[in-house]
């Protein structure tokens, strides 16, 4: 694009008695052949030769017709459909939300101010990127204007990984793994722009084998390769020697040695198989997580879980013979003569309910991840994640697990790292191993399963765990990258703590929810028809959300 | 923003110095004129003798018919009219200056004219525009000393002129306005017409080959005397009146079968998409006819939706019927779009003319600006 195209005046600011310009907004009319689109960034001349940058939020067409009736009458009362001799005078008017002024002048843009498309430098000034330290800049996508101008949308690392703010939440119904792709692109971008040894990454694979081939190179289109170049990122897969896959034990793993995952499992030397037996589950105080999905309005199951945990973890005599899930379900002290027994103050009926639920989870409907005894080839999540290493990426596959099992694994994972960091690694004896990575990024899709906005599960142990990470994780270096279709379905304290929000296409009903109040009403409307591959990025440094494009991650994606 | 009319203050100061001023509530008050100004001008600019007797002259070759059906001639088929010209005036009453037993209204007017050019694709572009600011006093009602003092101050401001609101012109007697203040408002319209005619002549000089220009309103007696018009058999210029005098009557046919029709009778039988025969005026130097742009059934009154078309005819000979049909067919195609809702005369208004009108009004300072900007200096 030539500089003449970049410098072309596309219109002039317009203020009327009914539609004034303000410090926050201004309007401009467009020359007849000019085209702008919502989310374009424009540059308006302002006082003291300064420039005010703004985001186009809407464009409307106005004419001198007093009413629709006037237009009907102007077509011979609706009978003429030919082109009129003189088309009605009209213009396209763009509404603009002010982003910034390069001399910090926030007086309203004056009527008649000349307006141009912002150039690459202007886009960065508009978003406040120029004020970011270069070492804090993380490429988060490309902003492309209607005139072809492009600029990299950098986000500030201090607002993604702390200490200023943290966490990223991605919403939308974009489909075709857009949310996961973006999260993975952003993680790679972070890892490529900082000392990788200071960061460990944990990815939950929740669908098919989407994230089970991240060590293999993928195929990218020339356009995507070009985008990587513009972003100054290398299109590369995760290094093979730095990836560990944690795959679940299945019902047939013992005989086939094949873990319970979709597709071809990753190579054995990169794989650990995890399973849950009674003793380690209870001993590691994770039994409560297994009951996260169970309503407990009278708080009866909670005390029972406490009794069992204290008994088994404390190796009390009446629990000492309980070694397996089967033992717990069929033997004293919970069961006598096939009948649920009273334990301390817990009534037999509660014990009976507990047993029915537990049997369903660990026996009748289980995927195979619950075993009687851990074999030598088995690891626990706590084993592996309790010894996190900087520069490593851990993929925890839960795609084939039942909902209760998925909740257990995710809760186990969060509690393990939360305990690890909140206690400075003391609990796991980490201080003997070396230094903990400064930051741990945890990416999970379908967050609404674990921290829902409403229902009984709002107060579940897993939800509490997620809230802990969202609210206090930043101070320890625990960073949550989360995704879900509907932001309103996730606990507002979780999404509220995500300083950076990324939105894909979203339906109008969802956009009416309170969580989207931070968006301008026009921006909301555009979200309903956002292209696939485009996202809206809201970051604390930006005064308004911007539209970005991004390349697919460079690793091989499953399915 | 600086006061755009600060240059007026010394002139007002001169008025205050030489006379006693009774201000109009301290601010400028708009003087409104009735919307039938075009009709008044049309009536007054017609030769006095012609008004008294029926129009007999037909300026079409025989055999002619009183009513002609027209072919709709839209722009893509034949882009006839390319230039459209209109003027506008706004007058403000500032106060009354009293000198001994004499008094004169002090008025300020913004007058201007604008022309638009229509491109081949229908888009409108500005072809020319001019605005003038006029300070008006009735010269006969102030002393020569006061007039000279104000004139001296006004000279220093290029855009501003001092004009005599009591000056006689072709219409002052006709409008029969005795009250000096209302006469000033009419004078402002006459000054507007001067600007309009100046711009029209300028544009006519550089009119591209084949392009026609449309002036808002009648041509009067002065336009048909423009020397440049003699260069053409049929100058590419018409005036289109949306309000016109209802006084004329027409003698149709000779001999015992001939009859006299008043304008109402003539137009009542004029169907949609038809024109009347072209009549002659000013000794044949001007041809005029009527075109019905809209069906009567859609309008409130039979005379609505009819325009009066005037064309200079410097040779004074019959105008070819084909040319009148072509111009009328093209005017018929101009009926859409309309300024309905913005102008009560929308049914007979040509849209590009209304755009030119808006263009010239856009050059004017708003009433709010004027109210704030014009203040009597020492009252």
Interface residues (C-beta under 8 A of the other chain):
Chain A: X32 X64 X65 X66 X67 X69 X70 X71 X73 X74 X75 X76 X77 X80 X82 X83 X84 X85 X86 X87 X88 X89
Chain B: X74 X75 X76 X118 X122 X123 X124 X294 X298 X333 X334 X335 X336 X337 X338 X339 X340 X341 X342 X346 X351 X352 X355 X358
